[in-house]
Amino acid sequence: MAKHCKYTCNTASETLEWIHAIIKFITPYRYFLDAHVVNFFKDRLWESVDKEWMDCLRKEPVENLLQIPSGVVQVVDHWPDSLKGFILTLRSLSLSREQADFQEFSGMHTASLSNVLAQGMNHKKKHEVEALSALVSLVAKQVGARTVVDVGAGQGYLAQVLAFDYQLSVIAVDACSHHGKITDARAERIRKHYAAKMRKNCSEHREFSVPKTVTCRVLSSDTLKALSNSPVENDHAGNQYLSQNCSGFHSDSTLVIAGLHACGDLSVTMLRTFLDCDKVEAVISVGCCYNLLSEETIDIAVSCCGFPVSQGVKSAGVMLGKSARDLACQSAHRWRGLGGHTGLHNFELHEYRAAFQMVLFRHYPNILLQSPTIGRQGKALRRQQNQRILESNLHHGSPSESGEPQGSVEFPHEHSSIQSSKSSESRAAEGYSLFVKFCESGLDRLHLPRLENTDYSTVWRESKSYAELIGPYWSLRAALGPVLETLILLDRLVLLQEYGNDLEASLLPIFNPVLSPRNMAIIAKKIRK
C-alpha cells in the first residue's frame, strides 16, 4: 500500500470505505470524466475548469505539467491551495503502482528466461512473463494445483514458460485460431531444442509438458467452467467440441486460472469463474483495456457486465461511461518520465486533433455523429519531420541544438529550442503547414472529400488563441486516470471479498509501472478447511 494512501482494502468494509471516498471526490469533476480532448476547442472545455487553476498552469513548464497525473505538486506560492488539494487528494485515493518486492513472498523466485523461451518477446513482454510466471507457479504450488488455464493467451508466451520452465500442465485459451497455431508451432520448436540439448549432454530424458491450445471465444464463465471438466478443441472443419482425452490434462484435477492483460470483460469473467467453479482453486488476473468493459447503466442492468461487478459498487449507483474508462487507461508513470520536448509534442498533437475537430464540425457536421477516429497520423507527420531535420543537420554537419544525438532529433514545436534560429513568423508558418497536412491526412483516413471552401487558416488562428491551455487541461484530466483505475480494480476486489471468509484476495503491483502501466494483479485463493 502506498505510504501516502490513508486507505486500506484488507476487508470488504475497508474496500467499500475507499470506494465511497473515491466516488464522493470525483462526482463534482464529472465535466472532466465526460469530456474528450478532441472537443477542446469545439466545446471550449477550459471554461469548465477553475479559472485560477488554468491561469496558474498556463505558464507552467511542461515538465511540471507532466508530473501532475502522478500526484506531484510544485511547492511554490503561486499554486492555489485548492489546486494542490485536488492533486494530493487524487494521489491519496489511488493505489500505489510501485512494483512489489517479491523477496517478501516465501518460496517465490523470479528467474531470467532462457534465450529460446524469450525469443520473439520485447523487453516489456519478457519482464511481464518472468514476473507473472513465477507468481503463478508459486500460487499453484500453494493450492496444490498442477494445471493452469492461461486465458487470453495470445501467442502463448506465458503458457510456454509455465510449461517448460515450471513443468505445469497448461491450457492456452485464445479467441484467435491463428494465435493457437503460432503457440503450437513455437512450443514444438522449444520442445525440440530442449530434447536436442538433452541428447547432446547425455542427460536424463524427460517428457516436456507442452501447452494445449484451445480456440474459443470466452463470453461468460460457462465457457471456462466447461474447460474445467474437459477442454474445448476444434475439429478439421473448425467446429468446437469437448475432448475427453487430452493428454496432460485430467478432468478431476484442480485448476489455477491466469491471465496476462486479458482485455475488457475477460478479466472479470475469470473472477466469476473462480467463484462459480469448484475445481478452480486460485486466480491471478492482470487486467487491461478498461475502455472495452461493458458497463451497467440505469436503463440496462445485466448480471455479466464488466462494471460494476460488486454489490457494493452497484448499490452506490456509480456510472463511468466510455470516456472515463478510456481515461482509466492512462499511464501516469510514463508521462512523468517524458522530457520537455516530447511533452510539448504530445500537447501539440492534441492541439492539431482538437483543431481538426473544428474543421469537421464546420464543414462535415454529420461525420461527428459517428465519433470519427483518424488513427496515429499525427505521429507519422512527426517522424517525417524528424527525418527532414536529421537530413538537414547531416547535410550541414551540425549537431542538434537541443543537445540530443543527431539520430534522435525532436519534432519542431514553435517553442522548441531547435527552432530558435528561426523567426517567429517562420515557426508560425511551419506550424500552420503541419496543421494543414494533419487535416488532409485526417480527411483521407475518413474517406472525406476535400472541399474548396475549407478555411483552415481561420480555424488555426482561433485555436492558437487558446492552445496554451491544452497542456494544463490534459494534465488535470489525466490526474483522474489513476483513481478511476483504482475504482475499477477495487470493484473487482470487493466482488471477491463479498464471497465470504472461504477465500483470500489481494491486489499486488507485480510489474514495473513504467514498462507495464497495467501492473496490478488480483490474486485470490480458496481456503479449504
C-alpha positions as CSV (number, residue, x, y, z in Angstrom):
1,M,0.0,0.0,0.0
2,A,1.3,3.4,-0.8
3,K,2.7,5.4,2.1
4,H,0.7,8.4,1.0
5,C,-2.6,6.5,0.9
6,K,-4.6,6.5,4.1
7,Y,-7.0,3.8,2.9
8,T,-6.7,0.0,3.1
9,C,-8.5,-2.8,1.4
10,N,-7.9,-5.9,3.6
11,T,-11.6,-6.4,4.2
12,A,-14.8,-5.7,2.2
13,S,-15.8,-2.9,4.6
14,E,-12.4,-1.3,4.3
15,T,-12.5,-1.6,0.5
16,L,-16.0,-0.1,0.3
17,E,-15.0,2.8,2.5
18,W,-12.2,3.5,0.0
19,I,-14.6,3.2,-2.9
20,H,-17.1,5.6,-1.4
21,A,-14.4,8.1,-0.8
22,I,-13.4,8.0,-4.5
23,I,-17.0,8.3,-5.7
24,K,-17.6,11.3,-3.4
25,F,-14.5,13.1,-4.5
26,I,-14.8,12.6,-8.3
27,T,-18.5,13.4,-8.5
28,P,-18.0,17.2,-8.8
29,Y,-15.5,16.7,-11.6
30,R,-17.9,15.0,-13.9
31,Y,-17.0,17.6,-16.6
32,F,-13.5,16.0,-16.8
33,L,-14.8,12.4,-16.9
34,D,-17.3,13.0,-19.7
35,A,-15.1,15.2,-21.8
36,H,-12.8,14.2,-24.7
37,V,-9.8,16.4,-25.5
38,V,-10.6,16.3,-29.2
39,N,-13.5,18.6,-28.4
40,F,-11.3,21.1,-26.5
41,F,-11.9,24.0,-28.9
42,K,-15.3,23.0,-30.2
43,D,-16.8,22.8,-26.7
44,R,-14.5,25.3,-25.0
45,L,-13.6,22.8,-22.4
46,W,-11.3,25.1,-20.5
47,E,-14.2,27.2,-19.3
48,S,-15.4,24.3,-17.1
49,V,-12.2,24.4,-15.0
50,D,-11.4,26.7,-12.2
51,K,-10.0,29.8,-13.9
52,E,-7.5,30.3,-11.1
53,W,-6.1,26.8,-11.8
54,M,-5.8,27.4,-15.6
55,D,-4.2,30.9,-15.1
56,C,-1.7,29.3,-12.8
57,L,-0.8,26.4,-15.0
58,R,-0.9,28.0,-18.5
59,K,2.7,29.3,-17.9
60,E,4.0,26.3,-16.0
61,P,6.9,24.4,-17.5
62,V,5.9,21.3,-19.5
63,E,8.0,19.1,-17.2
64,N,5.9,20.2,-14.2
65,L,2.6,19.6,-16.1
66,L,3.6,16.0,-16.9
67,Q,4.1,15.2,-13.2
68,I,0.6,16.2,-12.2
69,P,-1.0,12.9,-13.2
70,S,1.4,11.2,-10.8
71,G,0.2,13.4,-8.0
72,V,3.2,15.7,-7.9
73,V,2.6,19.3,-6.9
74,Q,5.0,22.2,-7.0
75,V,5.9,23.7,-3.7
76,V,5.5,27.3,-4.8
77,D,3.4,30.2,-3.6
78,H,1.6,30.8,-6.9
79,W,-0.1,27.4,-7.0
80,P,-3.6,27.8,-5.4
81,D,-4.2,25.7,-2.3
82,S,-7.3,24.3,-4.0
83,L,-5.3,23.1,-6.9
84,K,-2.7,21.4,-4.6
85,G,-5.5,19.8,-2.6
86,F,-7.1,18.4,-5.8
87,I,-3.9,16.7,-6.9
88,L,-2.8,15.5,-3.5
89,T,-6.3,14.1,-2.7
90,L,-6.3,12.1,-6.0
91,R,-2.9,10.7,-5.1
92,S,-4.1,9.7,-1.7
93,L,-7.1,7.9,-3.2
94,S,-5.0,5.9,-5.8
95,L,-3.4,2.5,-5.4
96,S,0.3,2.5,-5.2
97,R,1.8,1.3,-8.5
98,E,5.4,0.8,-7.4
99,Q,6.4,-2.8,-8.2
100,A,6.2,-5.1,-5.2
101,D,9.4,-6.6,-3.6
102,F,9.0,-10.3,-4.4
103,Q,11.5,-11.2,-1.8
104,E,8.6,-10.7,0.7
105,F,6.9,-13.8,-0.7
106,S,8.1,-17.0,0.7
107,G,9.2,-19.5,-1.9
108,M,8.9,-17.1,-4.9
109,H,11.9,-16.8,-7.2
110,T,11.9,-14.8,-10.4
111,A,14.4,-16.1,-12.9
112,S,15.5,-14.7,-16.2
113,L,14.2,-16.5,-19.2
114,S,16.5,-18.5,-21.4
115,N,17.1,-17.2,-24.9
116,V,15.0,-19.9,-26.5
117,L,11.9,-19.1,-24.3
118,A,12.4,-15.3,-24.7
119,Q,12.7,-15.4,-28.5
120,G,10.2,-13.0,-30.0
121,M,9.5,-11.1,-26.8
122,N,10.2,-7.4,-26.5
123,H,11.6,-6.1,-23.2
124,K,8.2,-5.3,-21.8
125,K,6.8,-8.8,-22.5
126,K,9.8,-10.5,-21.2
127,H,9.6,-8.5,-17.9
128,E,5.9,-9.3,-17.6
129,V,6.2,-13.1,-18.3
130,E,9.2,-13.5,-15.9
131,A,7.3,-11.9,-13.0
132,L,3.8,-13.4,-13.7
133,S,5.0,-17.0,-14.4
134,A,6.9,-17.0,-11.1
135,L,3.8,-15.8,-9.3
136,V,1.5,-18.3,-11.0
137,S,3.9,-21.1,-10.2
138,L,4.0,-20.1,-6.5
139,V,0.2,-19.8,-6.2
140,A,-0.3,-23.2,-8.0
141,K,2.1,-24.8,-5.5
142,Q,0.3,-23.2,-2.6
143,V,-3.1,-24.5,-3.6
144,G,-1.8,-27.9,-4.8
145,A,-2.8,-27.4,-8.5
146,R,-0.8,-28.8,-11.4
147,T,-2.9,-27.3,-14.2
148,V,-3.1,-23.7,-15.3
149,V,-5.6,-22.2,-17.7
150,D,-4.0,-19.2,-19.5
151,V,-6.9,-17.0,-20.5
152,G,-6.4,-14.7,-23.5
153,A,-3.1,-16.5,-24.1
154,G,-2.2,-14.7,-27.3
155,Q,0.9,-16.3,-28.9
156,G,1.5,-18.4,-25.8
157,Y,4.5,-16.8,-24.2
158,L,3.2,-17.1,-20.6
159,A,1.8,-20.6,-21.3
160,Q,5.2,-21.9,-22.7
161,V,7.2,-20.6,-19.7
162,L,4.8,-22.2,-17.3
163,A,5.0,-25.5,-19.1
164,F,8.8,-25.7,-20.0
165,D,10.3,-23.8,-17.0
166,Y,7.8,-24.7,-14.3
167,Q,6.6,-28.1,-15.6
168,L,3.0,-27.2,-15.2
169,S,0.2,-28.6,-17.4
170,V,-1.1,-25.6,-19.3
171,I,-4.2,-24.9,-21.4
172,A,-3.8,-21.8,-23.6
173,V,-7.1,-20.3,-24.4
174,D,-7.5,-17.6,-27.1
175,A,-10.3,-16.4,-29.4
176,C,-7.9,-16.3,-32.4
177,S,-7.1,-19.6,-34.1
178,H,-4.0,-18.0,-35.7
179,H,-2.6,-17.4,-32.2
180,G,-3.2,-21.0,-31.4
181,K,-1.3,-22.2,-34.4
182,I,1.6,-19.8,-33.5
183,T,1.6,-21.2,-30.0
184,D,1.7,-24.8,-31.2
185,A,4.5,-24.2,-33.6
186,R,6.6,-22.2,-31.2
187,A,6.1,-24.8,-28.4
188,E,7.2,-27.6,-30.8
189,R,10.4,-25.6,-31.7
190,I,11.1,-25.2,-28.0
191,R,10.5,-28.8,-27.2
192,K,12.9,-29.9,-30.0
193,H,15.5,-27.5,-28.7
194,Y,15.4,-29.0,-25.2
195,A,15.2,-32.5,-26.4
196,A,18.3,-32.0,-28.6
197,K,20.1,-30.3,-25.7
198,M,19.5,-33.3,-23.5
199,R,20.7,-35.8,-26.2
200,K,23.8,-33.8,-26.7
201,N,24.6,-33.6,-23.0
202,C,23.5,-37.2,-22.4
203,S,21.3,-36.0,-19.6
204,E,18.4,-37.9,-18.3
205,H,15.5,-37.9,-20.7
206,R,12.2,-36.4,-19.6
207,E,8.9,-35.6,-21.2
208,F,8.2,-31.9,-21.6
209,S,4.7,-30.6,-20.8
210,V,3.7,-28.8,-23.9
211,P,0.8,-26.3,-23.7
212,K,-2.5,-27.4,-25.1
213,T,-4.1,-24.7,-27.2
214,V,-7.9,-24.1,-27.3
215,T,-9.6,-21.7,-29.7
216,C,-12.8,-20.3,-28.3
217,R,-14.4,-17.0,-27.5
218,V,-14.9,-16.7,-23.8
219,L,-18.2,-14.8,-23.5
220,S,-19.1,-16.0,-20.0
221,S,-17.8,-18.0,-17.1
222,D,-19.7,-21.0,-18.5
223,T,-17.1,-21.4,-21.2
224,L,-14.3,-21.6,-18.6
225,K,-16.3,-23.9,-16.4
226,A,-16.7,-26.3,-19.3
227,L,-12.9,-26.2,-19.7
228,S,-12.6,-27.3,-16.0
229,N,-14.3,-30.6,-17.0
230,S,-12.8,-31.1,-20.4
231,P,-11.0,-28.7,-22.8
232,V,-12.6,-27.4,-25.9
233,E,-10.9,-28.4,-29.2
234,N,-11.6,-27.8,-32.9
235,D,-12.2,-30.5,-35.5
236,H,-10.9,-30.2,-39.0
237,A,-13.9,-28.2,-40.0
238,G,-13.2,-25.6,-37.3
239,N,-16.2,-26.7,-35.1
240,Q,-15.7,-26.6,-31.4
241,Y,-16.2,-29.7,-29.3
242,L,-15.3,-31.1,-25.9
243,S,-12.5,-33.6,-25.9
244,Q,-12.4,-36.3,-23.2
245,N,-8.9,-37.4,-23.8
246,C,-6.5,-34.5,-23.9
247,S,-3.1,-35.8,-22.7
248,G,-1.5,-33.9,-19.8
249,F,-4.9,-32.7,-18.5
250,H,-7.1,-34.5,-16.0
251,S,-10.7,-33.6,-15.6
252,D,-10.5,-34.3,-11.9
253,S,-7.6,-32.1,-11.3
254,T,-7.7,-28.7,-9.6
255,L,-7.0,-25.6,-11.7
256,V,-5.4,-22.2,-11.5
257,I,-6.8,-19.5,-13.9
258,A,-4.3,-16.9,-15.0
259,G,-4.4,-14.0,-17.5
260,L,-1.8,-11.5,-18.6
261,H,-3.7,-8.4,-19.7
262,A,-6.9,-10.2,-20.6
263,C,-8.9,-7.5,-22.3
264,G,-12.1,-5.8,-21.0
265,D,-14.7,-8.2,-19.6
266,L,-12.5,-11.2,-19.9
267,S,-10.6,-10.3,-16.7
268,V,-13.9,-10.1,-14.9
269,T,-15.1,-13.4,-16.4
270,M,-12.0,-15.1,-14.9
271,L,-13.0,-13.9,-11.4
272,R,-16.6,-15.0,-11.8
273,T,-15.4,-18.5,-13.0
274,F,-13.1,-18.7,-9.9
275,L,-16.1,-18.0,-7.7
276,D,-18.5,-20.3,-9.6
277,C,-16.4,-23.4,-10.3
278,D,-15.3,-25.7,-7.5
279,K,-12.3,-27.0,-9.4
280,V,-10.7,-23.6,-9.8
281,E,-8.6,-23.1,-6.6
282,A,-7.0,-19.8,-7.5
283,V,-7.0,-16.9,-10.0
284,I,-4.3,-14.5,-10.9
285,S,-5.7,-11.7,-13.2
286,V,-3.8,-8.7,-14.6
287,G,-6.5,-6.7,-16.5
288,C,-6.3,-4.1,-19.2
289,C,-8.4,-2.3,-21.8
290,Y,-11.0,-0.8,-19.4
291,N,-12.4,1.1,-22.4
292,L,-13.7,-2.3,-23.7
293,L,-15.6,-3.1,-20.5
294,S,-19.3,-3.5,-20.8
295,E,-21.0,-1.2,-18.3
296,E,-24.3,-1.5,-16.4
297,T,-26.4,1.7,-16.8
298,I,-29.6,2.9,-15.4
299,D,-31.5,1.6,-18.4
300,I,-29.6,-1.7,-18.8
301,A,-28.9,-4.0,-15.8
302,V,-27.0,-7.1,-17.0
303,S,-25.5,-9.5,-14.4
304,C,-22.5,-10.2,-16.6
305,C,-21.4,-6.6,-17.2
306,G,-17.8,-5.8,-16.7
307,F,-18.5,-2.8,-14.4
308,P,-19.7,-2.6,-11.8
309,V,-19.4,-6.2,-10.7
310,S,-19.7,-6.0,-6.9
311,Q,-22.9,-5.5,-5.0
312,G,-21.3,-2.7,-3.0
313,V,-20.5,-0.6,-6.1
314,K,-23.8,-1.4,-7.8
315,S,-25.6,-0.1,-4.7
316,A,-23.6,3.1,-4.9
317,G,-25.2,3.7,-8.3
318,V,-21.9,4.9,-9.9
319,M,-21.6,5.0,-13.7
320,L,-18.3,5.9,-15.5
321,G,-19.0,6.0,-19.3
322,K,-16.6,5.2,-22.1
323,S,-14.7,8.5,-21.8
324,A,-13.9,7.9,-18.1
325,R,-13.0,4.3,-18.8
326,D,-10.6,5.5,-21.6
327,L,-9.1,7.8,-19.0
328,A,-8.5,4.9,-16.6
329,C,-6.1,3.5,-19.2
330,Q,-3.7,6.5,-18.9
331,S,-0.1,5.9,-17.9
332,A,1.0,8.4,-15.3
333,H,4.4,6.9,-14.7
334,R,5.3,7.0,-18.4
335,W,4.2,10.6,-18.8
336,R,6.2,11.6,-15.7
337,G,9.4,10.4,-17.4
338,L,8.9,12.3,-20.6
339,G,11.3,15.2,-21.4
340,G,10.1,18.7,-22.1
341,H,10.3,18.4,-25.9
342,T,8.4,15.2,-26.0
343,G,5.7,16.6,-23.7
344,L,5.3,19.6,-26.0
345,H,4.9,17.3,-29.0
346,N,2.2,15.4,-27.1
347,F,0.3,18.6,-26.4
348,E,0.9,19.8,-30.0
349,L,-0.7,16.7,-31.4
350,H,-3.7,17.2,-29.1
351,E,-3.9,20.7,-30.4
352,Y,-3.9,19.6,-34.1
353,R,-6.5,16.9,-33.4
354,A,-8.8,19.3,-31.5
355,A,-8.4,22.0,-34.2
356,F,-9.2,19.3,-36.8
357,Q,-12.4,18.6,-34.9
358,M,-13.4,22.2,-35.5
359,V,-12.8,21.6,-39.2
360,L,-15.1,18.6,-39.1
361,F,-17.7,20.5,-37.1
362,R,-17.9,23.3,-39.5
363,H,-17.6,21.5,-42.9
364,Y,-18.5,17.9,-42.2
365,P,-21.0,18.0,-39.3
366,N,-22.6,14.7,-40.0
367,I,-19.3,12.8,-39.5
368,L,-19.1,13.8,-35.9
369,L,-22.2,11.7,-35.1
370,Q,-20.1,8.7,-35.9
371,S,-17.3,9.5,-33.3
372,P,-14.6,9.5,-36.0
373,T,-11.2,8.1,-35.3
374,I,-8.3,9.0,-37.5
375,G,-5.5,6.9,-36.0
376,R,-2.0,8.0,-35.4
377,Q,-1.1,10.0,-38.5
378,G,0.0,12.9,-36.3
379,K,2.9,10.7,-35.1
380,A,3.6,9.8,-38.7
381,L,3.9,13.5,-39.5
382,R,6.3,13.9,-36.6
383,R,8.5,11.1,-37.9
384,Q,8.6,12.6,-41.3
385,Q,9.6,16.0,-39.9
386,N,12.3,14.3,-37.8
387,Q,13.7,12.8,-40.9
388,R,13.8,16.1,-42.7
389,I,15.6,17.8,-39.8
390,L,18.0,14.9,-39.5
391,E,18.9,15.1,-43.2
392,S,19.3,18.9,-42.9
393,N,21.7,18.5,-39.9
394,L,23.7,15.8,-41.6
395,H,24.0,17.9,-44.8
396,H,25.2,21.0,-42.8
397,G,27.3,18.9,-40.4
398,S,25.8,20.5,-37.4
399,P,24.5,18.7,-34.3
400,S,21.1,19.3,-32.8
401,E,20.9,22.5,-30.7
402,S,18.9,20.5,-28.2
403,G,21.9,18.6,-27.2
404,E,20.3,15.3,-28.4
405,P,22.2,12.9,-30.6
406,Q,21.6,13.6,-34.3
407,G,19.7,10.3,-34.6
408,S,17.0,11.4,-32.2
409,V,16.2,14.9,-33.4
410,E,12.9,16.1,-31.9
411,F,9.9,17.2,-33.8
412,P,9.9,21.0,-34.1
413,H,7.5,22.9,-31.9
414,E,7.0,26.6,-32.0
415,H,8.6,26.9,-28.5
416,S,11.4,24.4,-29.2
417,S,15.0,25.5,-28.9
418,I,15.7,23.5,-32.0
419,Q,13.9,26.2,-33.9
420,S,15.5,29.1,-32.0
421,S,17.3,30.4,-35.1
422,K,14.1,30.8,-37.0
423,S,11.9,33.9,-36.8
424,S,8.5,33.7,-35.1
425,E,6.8,34.2,-38.4
426,S,8.7,31.2,-39.9
427,R,7.8,29.0,-36.9
428,A,4.2,30.0,-37.2
429,A,4.1,29.3,-40.9
430,E,5.7,25.9,-40.3
431,G,3.1,25.1,-37.6
432,Y,0.2,26.0,-39.9
433,S,1.7,24.0,-42.7
434,L,1.9,20.9,-40.5
435,F,-1.7,21.5,-39.3
436,V,-2.9,21.6,-42.9
437,K,-1.1,18.3,-43.6
438,F,-2.7,16.8,-40.5
439,C,-6.1,17.8,-41.7
440,E,-5.6,16.5,-45.2
441,S,-4.3,13.2,-43.8
442,G,-7.3,13.0,-41.4
443,L,-9.8,13.6,-44.3
444,D,-8.1,10.9,-46.3
445,R,-8.4,8.4,-43.5
446,L,-12.1,9.3,-43.0
447,H,-12.6,9.0,-46.8
448,L,-14.0,12.5,-47.0
449,P,-13.7,14.8,-50.0
450,R,-11.5,17.9,-49.7
451,L,-13.8,20.9,-50.1
452,E,-12.6,24.0,-51.9
453,N,-14.1,26.4,-49.3
454,T,-12.4,24.7,-46.3
455,D,-11.0,27.6,-44.2
456,Y,-8.0,26.0,-42.3
457,S,-6.5,29.4,-41.6
458,T,-9.4,30.7,-39.6
459,V,-9.7,27.6,-37.5
460,W,-5.9,27.6,-36.9
461,R,-6.0,31.3,-35.9
462,E,-8.9,30.8,-33.5
463,S,-7.4,27.7,-32.0
464,K,-3.9,29.2,-31.4
465,S,-5.5,31.8,-29.0
466,Y,-6.3,29.0,-26.5
467,A,-3.7,26.4,-27.5
468,E,-1.5,27.0,-24.4
469,L,-4.4,25.8,-22.2
470,I,-4.4,22.3,-23.7
471,G,-1.4,21.2,-21.6
472,P,-2.9,22.2,-18.3
473,Y,-6.3,20.8,-19.2
474,W,-4.9,17.5,-20.4
475,S,-2.7,17.2,-17.2
476,L,-5.5,17.9,-14.8
477,R,-7.8,15.5,-16.6
478,A,-5.1,12.8,-16.7
479,A,-4.7,13.1,-13.0
480,L,-8.1,11.4,-12.6
481,G,-6.9,8.4,-14.5
482,P,-5.1,6.5,-11.6
483,V,-8.1,7.0,-9.3
484,L,-10.5,5.8,-11.9
485,E,-8.4,2.7,-12.4
486,T,-8.3,2.2,-8.7
487,L,-12.1,2.3,-8.5
488,I,-12.4,-0.4,-11.2
489,L,-9.8,-2.6,-9.5
490,L,-11.4,-2.2,-6.1
491,D,-14.8,-3.1,-7.5
492,R,-13.2,-6.4,-8.6
493,L,-11.5,-6.9,-5.3
494,V,-14.7,-6.3,-3.3
495,L,-16.6,-8.8,-5.5
496,L,-14.2,-11.5,-4.2
497,Q,-14.3,-10.2,-0.6
498,E,-18.2,-10.2,-0.7
499,Y,-17.9,-14.0,-1.2
500,G,-17.1,-14.5,2.4
501,N,-14.4,-16.0,4.5
502,D,-13.8,-19.0,2.3
503,L,-11.2,-17.2,0.2
504,E,-8.4,-14.7,0.5
505,A,-7.9,-12.0,-2.1
506,S,-5.4,-9.1,-2.7
507,L,-4.2,-6.6,-5.1
508,L,-0.4,-6.5,-5.9
509,P,1.6,-4.4,-8.4
510,I,3.8,-7.1,-10.0
511,F,5.4,-5.2,-12.9
512,N,7.5,-2.1,-13.3
513,P,4.8,0.6,-14.0
514,V,7.0,2.4,-16.4
515,L,7.5,-0.7,-18.5
516,S,4.0,-2.0,-18.0
517,P,1.4,0.5,-16.8
518,R,-1.3,-2.1,-16.2
519,N,0.7,-3.8,-13.5
520,M,-1.9,-4.6,-10.8
521,A,-2.6,-8.3,-10.3
522,I,-5.7,-9.6,-8.5
523,I,-4.7,-12.7,-6.6
524,A,-7.3,-14.9,-5.0
525,K,-7.2,-18.4,-3.4
526,K,-9.9,-20.6,-1.9
527,I,-9.4,-21.6,1.7
528,R,-10.1,-25.3,2.2
529,K,-11.0,-26.2,5.8
